[in-house]
């Protein structure tokens, strides 16, 4: 209880708590401070929420949507290279991306704080067929960064399922 009394005396010294005879309560400053903390918690709940990797979800028994793992690095880099090939080479007739630069892109764009990545893994082959990444800003606003699914899976609902996973995350993170 020595630690309790120490912290109580610090709060009194800072004017957050006041003592009235044998009762303790929040001062006007303490009340305002508690309101500020409530606002910060509500506005930033997405950042403060304990995030668990995984939460795997199956789609048509063919794919598993799950959180990114370190072992996915090269597969996601392959998908990034494929995505850039489509956009830069096929559509804009630009230069191709090297695998080294694709790895660099994964490291600098996807593996950064407040960025979340989900992958779609083929349940049979264990190969990645697509991924989505998004990041969260102050107040819980989110921005979709990357969404890619291999061409042979475009006729499936894989892209939609990845987006639904992002939406589910954002909705859960915004709840207070």
C-alpha positions, 0 to 999 in steps of 0.5 A, spaced: 500 500 500 506 504 500 505 505 492 498 507 493 499 512 497 505 515 493 501 515 487 495 518 491 500 524 494 503 525 487 496 526 484 494 531 490 500 534 489 499 535 481 492 538 483 488 532 480 485 529 486 483 533 492 482 531 499 476 534 503 476 532 510 477 524 510 474 524 503 478 524 496 475 526 489 477 529 483 478 537 482 476 541 477 482 540 473 482 532 475 475 532 472 477 536 465 483 531 465 479 525 465 474 528 460 481 529 455 483 522 457 476 519 455 476 523 449 483 520 447 481 513 448 475 514 444 478 517 438 484 513 438 481 506 440 483 503 434 490 504 436 489 502 443 486 496 441 489 490 442 490 487 436 491 479 435 494 477 428 490 471 425 483 471 426 483 466 420 477 466 416 475 461 410 472 462 404 469 457 400 474 452 403 479 454 398 482 460 401 484 462 408 484 470 410 489 471 415 494 476 418 501 477 415 507 472 418 514 474 417 514 467 413 510 470 408 515 476 406 518 473 399 511 471 397 508 478 398 514 481 395 512 476 389 505 479 389 507 486 389 512 485 383 506 481 380 502 487 381 507 492 379 508 488 373 501 489 371 500 496 372 507 499 370 508 494 364 502 492 361 498 498 362 503 504 362 508 500 358 514 502 363 520 498 366 519 492 370 520 491 378 526 487 380 525 482 386 530 486 390 525 492 389 519 488 391 522 486 397 524 493 399 517 495 397 514 490 402 519 492 408 518 500 407 510 500 405 507 494 409 512 492 415 511 499 418 507 501 424 500 502 424 499 498 417 496 492 417 496 486 412 492 480 411 494 475 406 489 470 402 492 463 402 490 457 398 488 452 403 491 446 398 497 449 395 499 454 401 501 459 396 499 466 397 494 468 392 493 475 394 493 481 400 491 487 402 494 492 407 491 498 410 494 503 415 490 507 420 491 515 422 489 519 428 481 518 430 481 511 427 481 513 419 483 508 415 486 508 408 487 502 403 494 502 401 494 495 397 489 490 394 492 485 389 489 478 387 492 474 382 489 474 375 487 467 375 482 468 382 479 475 379 473 471 378 472 469 385 470 473 391 477 473 394 478 481 393 471 482 396 473 477 402 480 481 403 476 488 403 471 485 408 476 483 413 479 490 413 472 493 414 471 488 420 477 490 423 475 497 422 468 496 425 471 492 431 477 498 432 472 503 432 467 500 438 468 504 444 
